[in-house]
Amino acid sequence: MLSSILKKSDCASCKFCCSFRRQSLWETPVFSNDTAQKLQALFPQARFRQTSSNSKTIDLSHLYKTDNPNEEAPCPFLDSKNGCSLPPELKPFDCSIWPFRAVRTKENTIEVALTPTCPAINKVPLEKIKALLDSGLRQKIIDYAANHPDIIKEQSDFLSNIM
């Protein structure tokens, strides 16, 4: 989806979106229960935790070595040499739209926010980012979020850059 504005090589060398600080576990991707079950069979070492009756997210708690909120743990599906090891059909929507997020605004609408921590997206002119969203991606994200509300994040100071 984002290959028109981000280079795969930039993403492959960074992998920032595939590691999670203890303080930002709210950013871990959401999987349907069915997808999590399929992934558990393919990746027995992966752990999940229930987020709602319909979804799960990865459980990284066993990977942290300290109590430092800035300590990072990698996604269990991240291969250090080849990147994401998930089959495309099992890759969570959250991952495929990073660094965008579906956000519930204070006005109770679903909008798209840009996550400010992606190093590669910060080098892309804002006009190109908006053009990509206007080409149909914004509506795709909003429609998906309307049908899968577990992926919606609450608007915050961090997720305030509504596109």
Number of C-alpha atoms within 10 A of each C-alpha: 10 17 8 10 16 15 12 12 8 12 17 14 12 14 17 15 17 21 19 19 18 18 12 12 17 12 18 21 20 27 25 20 18 13 17 24 14 12 21 14 11 12 15 8 10 16 17 18 12 16 15 12 9 14 19 23 22 20 16 22 11 8 13 15 10 10 8 11 11 12 15 21 18 18 20 19 17 15 13 12 8 9 15 18 13 16 9 9 8 14 18 18 18 20 17 13 16 17 18 25 28 28 26 20 19 10 7 10 9 22 20 26 22 21 17 14 12 17 15 15 22 13 10 12 10 12 9 12 18 13 13 16 18 12 10 10 18 22 14 13 23 20 14 15 23 14 9 15 16 19 23 22 20 17 22 12 7 12 20 16 14 15 14
